[in-house]
Amino acid sequence: MACIQKTLRGLGVLRQLPRESTVNQTYCRYASSYKYLQVDLDKKTKVAHLTLARKPANSLNCDMMKEIAMATNELDQDRDCKGIIINSCVPNIFSAGLDLTELYQAKELFFQDFWRSLQAMFSTIYGTKVVTMAAIEGHAPAAGCIIALATDYRVMSEGKFNIGLNESMLGIPMNFWVKDAFIATCGQREGERALQLGQMFIPSTALQIGLVDEVVPQELTLPTVQKHMKQWVKVPGGARGLTKSLIRQQAMDNLKAKADEDLLIMTRHMLSQPIQNTIGAYLENMTKKSKR
Ligand SMILES: CCCCCCCC/C=C\C=C\CC(=O)SCCNC(=O)CCNC(=O)[C@H](O)C(C)(C)COP(=O)(O)OP(=O)(O)OC[C@H]1O[C@@H](n2cnc3c(N)ncnc32)[C@H](O)[C@@H]1OP(=O)(O)O
């Protein structure tokens, strides 16, 4: 869609995206194009599954975020696609958030590419007129939660899983577009509380605050999303898509207008010694935990 491409180009990312729409793509083209994703478009139902596939935890490295933005953009432009379901092939983990190993001791140029890829991933999912839904069959901390927040409908599995934005707990201040997306979904009061405290939620609480729309047994998560998707794609696409744009355009415009400022602020924070120390300590803990 021209609008998303304009925004992405405005963000200075995805320069490798084709300018022209690439219609008539085949199953195969999607299936074989990505290293960290499986993308399958069913031309009969017009629903695509975009499956996060970076073991062991779907942590989002720079290339994976670029792939997610590219795949979403390709599907957005494909006349055969009316809906995208985002799920994970890693049992019990939707996504572990940003790949902390890439953020630790990152060089400035690399960090800039990384952050622009995060902005692009979010804005492409958030801005597509195609229906998007997340089947959250496990943990979705931080940027994992951000992917889910960018979609139109979220179904999470029952179980000992967490979802939320824990950045404050990592010693990192929230940025404006993540804050806006959270507040647009859960409201001002929940935003004030959850974002300051860096709260993570179990599925039932996530449901209570509106962070997810439904909680179901794990084996029913994907089928439930597929059932809703079937309904949503029946709504005339032009009217629904324009309505979605109407609702989300201001947030998209804000992100585009302030993307460079966001990058500057985040570069200063993220590459500062105290935050690098926190990330280093966090990584060390994770390594110790997984060795136990
Ligand atoms: C830091 C940036 C903040 C910027 C804030 C402001 C702007 C807001 C915008 C975006 C913000 C994004 C912030 C982030 O996304 S930071 C990442 C936050 N993520 C987490 O805190 C989650 C960390 N992981 C876990 O809690 C668990 O791994 C969990 C997902 C619950 C799964 O647990 P479990 O099933 O027990 O699996 P393991 O812990 O053993 O993990 C398996 C292997 O995966 C590695 N791993 C896990 N998470 C990450 C990660 N985020 N990055 C890199 N690697 C990760 C883990 O080390 C294990 O590896 P190995 O098997 O090799 O030991």
The ligand as a Gaussian input file, in Angstrom:
#p B3LYP/6-31G(d) Opt

LIG

0 1
 C       16.285000      -3.007000      25.817000
 C       15.580000      -1.997000      24.889000
 C       14.529000      -1.197000      25.572000
 C       13.970000      -0.009000      24.824000
 C       12.759000       0.517000      25.547000
 C       12.034000       1.674000      25.017000
 C       11.428000       1.501000      23.715000
 C       10.441000       0.456000      23.601000
 C       10.560000      -0.246000      22.335000
 C       10.986000      -1.478000      22.253000
 C       11.463000      -2.164000      23.389000
 C       11.910000      -3.351000      23.382000
 C       12.594000      -3.920000      24.550000
 C       12.949000      -5.368000      24.424000
 O       12.366000      -6.109000      23.684000
 S       14.240000      -5.886000      25.387000
 C       14.074000      -7.644000      25.492000
 C       13.182000      -7.940000      26.609000
 N       12.975000      -9.362000      26.713000
 C       12.948000      -9.965000      27.866000
 O       13.113000      -9.358000      28.906000
 C       12.722000     -11.448000      27.819000
 C       13.956000     -12.213000      28.114000
 N       13.692000     -13.627000      27.999000
 C       12.942000     -14.318000      28.890000
 O       12.389000     -13.786000      29.833000
 C       12.795000     -15.772000      28.633000
 O       13.795000     -16.177000      27.739000
 C       11.429000     -16.200000      28.083000
 C       11.026000     -15.450000      26.823000
 C       10.357000     -15.997000      29.170000
 C       11.474000     -17.716000      27.731000
 O       11.935000     -18.437000      28.851000
 P       12.452000     -19.946000      28.676000
 O       11.473000     -20.733000      27.900000
 O       12.820000     -20.432000      30.037000
 O       13.722000     -19.833000      27.738000
 P       15.194000     -19.296000      28.118000
 O       15.123000     -18.134000      29.035000
 O       16.023000     -20.455000      28.520000
 O       15.654000     -18.727000      26.714000
 C       15.995000     -19.625000      25.630000
 C       17.187000     -19.047000      24.917000
 O       16.843000     -17.804000      24.332000
 C       17.729000     -16.781000      24.777000
 N       16.988000     -15.521000      24.888000
 C       15.831000     -15.323000      25.514000
 N       15.433000     -14.049000      25.416000
 C       16.362000     -13.423000      24.687000
 C       16.517000     -12.075000      24.237000
 N       15.589000     -11.114000      24.458000
 N       17.603000     -11.777000      23.506000
 C       18.541000     -12.723000      23.222000
 N       18.448000     -14.025000      23.633000
 C       17.371000     -14.353000      24.343000
 C       18.224000     -17.294000      26.122000
 O       19.430000     -16.694000      26.460000
 C       18.366000     -18.761000      25.848000
 O       19.541000     -18.940000      25.069000
 P       20.449000     -20.243000      25.227000
 O       19.526000     -21.414000      25.030000
 O       21.476000     -20.092000      24.176000
 O       21.006000     -20.178000      26.619000

